Structures are given as C-alpha cells and as structure tokens.
Amino acid sequence: MPKRAPYKDTAARRARLLSVRNTDPTAATEAAKRSLRAGRGEGNVHARTWRIVSPTGDAYTATNLYEFVRAHCALFAAADVLWKRTGGKRGTGGEYCNATAGLLNVAHGRARAWKGWTCKHAE
C-alpha cells in the first residue's frame, strides 16, 4: 500500500472550506428549537426510561428524568428542585438541580440512594 503524502493545509484548501462551511449559527439554533428531539420532553434524543422509587415506596416510570423532576417537583424538597446552570445561555443545556444530580448518582452506581430515593435504568 503506498504511503500517503503528509497533510498540507494550503491557502486554497482553507478558502474552499470556508466557502462551503456554514458560518451562521443562527440557522442551526433555530432548527434545534423546532426539533422535537432537541428540546425538553420525552422525545429528547438523550431521554431514557427510568424506574424511580420514592422514600415511601411509591414506584414511578419516567421516560425523561429531568421532565419527571419538573413535573413532580412537589415530591422533593423545595431546595432540591432549584435549577442551576453549568454555563452557557439559557436554553442551551447544562441545567441541573440537586434532585436530578442525586438520582443520576444513584443510577450510575455512585450512591445506593439519595435521600431515600432510588433510580435505575428500566430495561
């Protein structure tokens, strides 16, 4: 098999890439806002099915853990459902609260329970 020539980043190649590259991020942002798989809800691309058990023994099945916590915020302490950001603008992801962080720690095996709550992937 012949050896490939070393990669060259020529000015002509850079100019061609810039001519075909979409440098306007607003079109992608608008498309993501319209997409059902990019927004909040059960259709989100990262949503998984969870089995959540409360400290009183009530079992819940949820398709999206974050939406479950938002919809059932009365089940958790008020301080545990204050939403925080890890960076970026509002609506660009990175939101979490103590309840989601605690339940995800349990689901990923980093803790046995969080304030009596257990959570695992439903399969």
C-alpha positions in Angstrom: 0.0 0.0 0.0 1.5 3.4 -1.0 2.3 5.9 1.7 0.1 9.0 1.8 1.7 12.4 1.4 1.8 14.4 4.6 -1.3 16.6 5.3 -1.0 20.0 3.8 -3.3 22.9 4.9 -2.9 25.1 1.8 -4.5 28.5 1.5 -6.6 27.2 -1.4 -8.0 24.4 0.7 -8.8 26.7 3.6 -10.6 29.1 1.2 -12.6 26.3 -0.2 -13.6 25.0 3.3 -14.6 28.5 4.3 -16.8 28.9 1.2 -18.8 25.7 1.9 -18.9 25.9 5.7 -22.0 27.3 7.4 -20.6 30.1 9.5 -24.0 31.4 10.6 -25.0 29.5 13.8 -28.5 31.1 13.9 -29.9 28.6 11.4 -28.7 25.7 13.4 -30.1 27.2 16.6 -33.5 27.8 15.0 -33.6 24.3 13.7 -32.8 22.9 17.1 -35.6 25.0 18.7 -38.1 23.5 16.2 -36.8 19.9 16.7 -38.8 17.6 19.0 -35.6 15.6 19.6 -33.6 18.6 20.8 -35.9 20.2 23.3 -37.3 19.3 26.6 -39.6 16.4 26.9 -39.9 12.7 26.4 -38.8 12.9 22.8 -35.4 14.3 23.6 -32.6 12.3 21.9 -30.9 11.7 25.3 -34.1 10.6 27.2 -34.1 7.2 28.6 -36.6 5.1 30.6 -36.1 5.2 34.3 -37.6 3.3 37.3 -37.7 5.7 40.3 -38.7 4.6 43.8 -39.6 7.3 46.4 -38.7 7.0 50.1 -42.3 6.0 50.8 -42.0 3.1 48.4 -44.1 4.6 45.5 -42.7 3.4 42.2 -42.7 5.7 39.1 -41.6 5.0 35.5 -40.4 8.0 33.6 -39.1 8.4 30.0 -37.1 11.6 30.8 -35.6 12.0 34.3 -35.4 15.8 34.1 -39.0 16.1 32.9 -40.1 13.8 35.8 -38.5 16.1 38.4 -40.0 19.2 36.7 -43.5 17.6 36.6 -43.3 16.1 40.2 -41.4 18.9 42.0 -43.8 18.6 44.9 -42.3 15.2 45.8 -39.0 16.8 46.5 -37.8 19.4 49.0 -38.0 22.9 47.6 -34.3 23.4 47.9 -33.6 20.3 45.8 -35.6 21.5 42.7 -33.9 24.9 42.3 -32.5 24.7 38.7 -28.9 25.7 38.2 -26.7 26.2 35.2 -23.2 24.8 34.4 -22.6 27.6 31.8 -23.8 28.9 28.5 -27.0 30.8 27.8 -30.4 29.8 29.0 -31.9 27.1 26.8 -28.5 25.7 25.6 -28.4 22.8 28.1 -26.4 22.4 31.2 -29.3 22.7 33.6 -29.5 20.6 36.7 -30.9 20.6 40.2 -30.0 18.6 43.3 -32.7 16.1 42.7 -31.6 15.2 39.2 -27.9 15.1 40.2 -28.7 12.9 43.2 -30.9 10.5 41.2 -28.3 10.3 38.5 -25.6 9.5 41.0 -27.7 6.6 42.2 -28.5 5.4 38.7 -24.8 5.4 37.8 -23.8 3.4 40.9 -22.0 6.3 42.7 -24.5 6.1 45.6 -27.0 3.5 46.9 -29.8 6.0 47.5 -30.3 9.8 47.5 -32.4 11.0 50.5 -34.3 7.6 50.3 -34.8 7.8 46.6 -33.6 5.1 44.3 -33.3 5.2 40.5 -32.2 2.8 37.7 -32.5 2.4 34.0 -35.6 0.5 33.1 -34.8 -2.2 30.6 
